[in-house]
Amino acid sequence: MLYAVCAVAGVCAGAAGLALEPFLLRIRDSRNRSDEEDSPEPAGSSGPTQIERRLPAEQLVLPLLLGGVFALLASRYGWTGRREELILACLYAAILFLIAVIDFHTRLVLNVLSYPAAAIGLAGSALWAGIGFPSALLGAVSALALFFVIEIVGRGAMGRGDTKLAGVIGAMRGFPAVWQALVAGIVVGGIFAAGLLVTGRSRRSYFAYGPSLAIGAVISMLLTTK
């Protein structure tokens, strides 16, 4: 019963996230925050805030995927004695889903999502046994520092939005679990990038790193319950 309830909740959260996407992008456009971009838009781009690339099937498939993630989290955390962790894990997964979808469509990690998400991660750490606020703060700061270095050294391969997302994941997972999440995200990103290269596409033109980092964070929550 718990798995079914969580799966339905995940589908609803996914559908709500897709519906929120245009609204959040309009907020971003009104503020014009250039530091949200993962990397500079390539020549000939139609603009980062357009979402015409969304396929009709995404309206069904993406919410179903989030429903599946919620069900997996329910199987990992259960309910008796772990309800706070399960609720937080599902909340984090829903936030990361929305961040990842928008980044996939636009190559933007929006401040209107990343800043509140970091605050939620830090606040939620007090309710997650085995993490706690000091661990969450250390996870956020260390992830920010690492990805800031990567951002500078990579010269545009990874942008400020990715750095902020790494900090969000650090707040959600705490230290040292953040490294498990980020390594998993980097591996997933490498697989995606290799797939694009095999198909002859340009990584710089088509690849957004946010979804990979989000997937890595979910993998971490499924592998490690604290």
Secondary structure, 3 states (H helix, E strand, C coil): CHHHHHHHHHHHHHHHHHHHHHHHHHHHHHHCCHHHECCCCCCCCCCCCCCCCCCCCHHHHHHHHHHHHHHHHHHHHCCCCCHHHHHHHHHHHHHHHHHHHHHHHHCECCHHHHHHHHHHHHHHHHHCCCCHHHHHHHHHHHHHHHHHHHHHHHCCCCCHHHHHHHHHHHHHHCCCHHHHHHHHHHHHHHHHHHHHHHCCCCHHHHCCCHHHHHHHHHHHHHHCCC
